[in-house]
Amino acid sequence: MEEKKKYTAVYIDDDKILLTVMTAYAQHTKYVDLLGCYLNPVEGITAIDDLKPDILFLDVQMKEIDAFDTMEALEHDPIVIIVSSHWESESELIEAGASCFLTKPLKGPNQIDQAVEKALAFRAKQKEKVKRPSIKLDSNQEILPELYKEKLTKEHFAENETWANFIVKFDQMHPSFFENLKGDFNSLTPTQMRICAYAKIGISLKNMSSNMDQALESIQTHIADIKEKLNIEPDDDLREFLSIYN
C-alpha cells in the first residue's frame, strides 16, 4: 500500500456530532479524502452511487434504515468500515459485506488510518479467496455435464459456505448469468440476484430461507417481487424462466 495514497470516502451516520468529528479528523489522516457526510442514509446511498467513493464509513443503527439495508441498497461496491459502539452484529455485518469495525467514540486520525489499513488488507484477502480455483472434474462431467454441474453446486451450497465462495463455483458453471440477468433487469437488488442464482440450480425455498437467515415468508415475498420485475406471471416457474441465462 502506498504510504501517501488517498482513498475517497463517504460517511453515513445519524449522529450530527460524529459527522462533525469525522470531518475534522479526516483532514489530518494519511489515507482519507472525505467527499461528504450524510445524516440521512437514503441521501447517502444516492451520493455513493453517484460519487463512487473507495470507502464507506457506516453507522449500524439509524432511524430510517440500518447498515444491512444500506449495504444491500448500494449499486456501487465501496470498502465498508462500520462505525459503531455495538459489536453484537459484527459477524453478520462482515458476512453482509463490511470489512472492519471502527469503534465509537472516534479517538483521532490515527484510529481512522488504522481502520483503513485493516479494511484494505481484509478486502485484498477476500479478493484472493474468491479467485477462481481450478476444479478437477471426474468422468461424470463428460457423460452428463449439466447434471454434474448442478450436483456440484448443490453440494457446495449444502456445505453452508459463504455467499462469496458459492459465487466462485456458480460462476464457473454459469459464467454470464449475473451479467446477463442484471443487464436485462437492472432493478433487481443484490438479494434478489442471490435468490435467482439459488432458483437457477433448484435450491428449495426452505433451504434458501435457512441459508439466508430469512423467514420463509420473506423469501416468498422476494420471489413475488422478482417475478413482477421479470414480467412473468405469479404462477410461472422462476427456474424455467432463468434457464435461458447461463
ABEGO torsion letter per residue (X at the ends): XBAABBBBBBBBBABAAAAAAAAAAAAABAABBBAEBBABAAAAAAAAAAAGBABBBBBABBAABBAAAAAAABABBBBBBBBBABAAAAAAAAAAGBABBBBOBBAEAAAAAAAAAAAAAAAAAAAAAABBBBBBBBAAAAABAAAAAAAAAAAAAAAGBBAAAAAAAAAAABAAAAAAAAAABAABBAAAAAAAAAAAAGBBAAAAAAAAGBBAAAAAAAAAAAAAAAGBBAABBAAAAAAABX
